Amino acid sequence: MIPGIIPFVIHSLILLQALHQAKALHRKLIPTNEHQDTHLRLPENGDRRDSGRPLDPELNVFFHYNTLKPGTRIAVYYQTNNPSTTPRLLPREEADSIPFTSTKLPDLLRLFGFPAGSKQAVAMKSTLHHCEHPALRGETKFCATSLESMLDSVQAIFGKNSRFRVLTTNRLSGPLPPLQNYTVSEQPNEIRAAKMLGCHKLPYPYAVFYCHGQAGDRKLYRVLLDGDSGGRVDAVAICHMDTSQWDPDHVAFEVMRSSPGESPVCHFFPPDNLVWIAGP
């Protein structure tokens, strides 16, 4: 156990609201409003700005680098989930006792009581696909089904004796409508970190985090946002400065009306995402 890891564990436990009990697995449904990992690619039938149809509100997390300054207004989507219905991370022993592979999907659907072809079944299949898909060039990735496995993987990637901490987007005041305009109220604070991993929650009967880090030039920020309709957010944002090697079908290019290498791509992390950074 690395020095200072206990506070990190406690902080993560508080964020994730305690460990799930196995008996609850059979009673929980995957919330149908849990969005899939749009950070990666556009969904096959997703909304595209050039299609004439409205942009999916959940894609309002991307923004241009030159807008990251005080006084700029940015439309941002923040979904507030009900803690009583949000799937939680399992203890490692319980998570490891449940197969996590697409080859066992029929058995998993029977275990959780989801009919083949249902929204829940489609979501589970998509999550398993994301986790089993090979890493992109220069990418480090893993999927975590327990807090212990997440910490072990982060430790292995950052280095055996490295210190690390977790960052999250936090609501500071007021209720937040899902989508509204926010004003950058102060100069964003750049967070320098030698290594970082972003962990995005994927839809599944229990909590699964898709964690990845990409080699290349990137900048991490804390940004204070004041909502037009109320509410204040201490947001974590990242800007990828070189996108020349990105997939042209990456959702960010559709949202920002740009193309690989044309300009940096920035996005805010949703409140249920975790950002691990190496360093003090």
Order of alpha helices (4+ residues) and beta strands (2+ residues): alpha-beta-beta-alpha-alpha-alpha-beta-alpha-beta-beta-beta-beta-beta-beta-beta-beta-alpha-beta-beta
